[in-house]
Amino acid sequence: MIVANLKKEENIVEYIIYIRQIQDILRAIDFDINKIEKLIISRYDVDETKKNEIRQWYSNLIIEMKNQNLEVSGDIDEIKKLIEELSILNENLLNTKGEIKHNELYRWAAGNIEEYRKLSKAGKISDVEVCINAVQSLLLLRLKKEPISDETAQAMQTFSNVLANLALEWHSENIK
């Protein structure tokens, strides 16, 4: 099973971030499947049948992105749908009487969500998407070995806590 499938089964938020990263990689290499072969597929320690399956997965994603005019930016429809599902779940949990855990996690994150929304000029996207964008930005900063202030790290932890709880709730409803 390829990484995307494992992530989708284990943690839907990690899956969303992973697919976003793959989309960015595909854009950076101009959707060249030969570069994907060299950079990614060749590194898998699997038989040729599995490599063909992985190659086909990347090819399908390239076609999907191009068909949806996502050559410059944006998410494939599946990712948009999953973010929307998580946003609805977030609202449902916040409006469920007696749902203490998620409400508390969200309350800790709410100010940070609004602050990040302003700083990133995120506009009218959902709070869940703000959290996902923030965590994805943190991952990029870490890859670049950029310094991260304690305040930023604490804010990111509040986002991660909300997203982790949403992922658990989503999986309990969607993965049987």
C-alpha positions, -999 to +999 in steps of 0.1 A: +000+000+000+014+034-009+020+062+017-012+081+008-034+051+014-018+044+047-022+080+058-058+081+047-066+050+068-046+062+099-051+100+101-072+120+077-055+153+085-020+139+078-035+126+045-047+160+035-014+176+043+005+148+025-016+152-007-011+190-005+027+184-003+025+160-033+005+186-053+032+212-046+060+188-056+041+180-089+038+217-096+075+223-088+086+197-113+061+208-140+041+176-137+069+155-152+063+119-144+099+111-153+111+133-125+087+117-102+101+083-112+137+095-105+130+115-073+103+093-056+093+060-072+128+047-077+134+050-040+106+026-030+120-008-021+091-027-037+087-050-067+080-037-102+043-044-100+040-021-069+062+005-086+038+005-116+009+009-092+027+039-075+035+054-109-001+051-120-012+068-088+010+098-095-001+098-132-037+099-121-031+127-097-013+147-124-043+142-148-067+151-120-049+183-112-047+193-148-083+185-154-092+207-124-069+235-136-047+233-105-014+238-123-006+269-102-024+264-069-054+249-052-065+215-040-081+186-058-118+181-052-112+152-028-091+173-005-116+202-006-144+177+002-124+163+032-117+197+045-154+206+042-163+173+061-139+182+089-153+217+090-188+204+094-176+179+120-159+208+139-191+228+139-212+198+150-188+191+178-188+227+189-226+227+189-231+193+207-242+198+242-219+179+265-190+177+241-164+191+265-131+179+250-134+194+215-149+226+228-120+231+252-094+223+225-111+247+202-114+274+229-076+272+234-070+275+197-097+302+187-075+333+193-046+317+175-069+308+146-080+344+142-044+357+146-031+333+119-061+341+097-051+378+098-014+372+094-018+349+064-046+369+049-067+337+047-100+355+043-132+335+046-119+299+048-130+276+076-112+275+109-102+239+101-085+250+069-068+278+088-054+251+112-043+228+083-026+257+065-008+267+097+004+232+104+015+228+068+034+261+071+051+249+102+062+218+084+077+239+057+096+261+082+110+230+099+121+216+065+139+249+058+154+247+094+139+281+101+138+292+138+103+289+154+095+311+184+080+295+215+049+316+210+045+302+174+052+266+186+025+270+213+000+284+188+007+255+164+002+230+192-033+243+198-040+239+160-025+204+161-047+195+191-079+205+174-069+187+142-059+156+161-092+154+178-111+160+146-091+133+129-100+108+157-137+118+155-137+116+117-121+082+117-146+069+143-174+079+120-159+070+086-135+040+090-152+008+100 
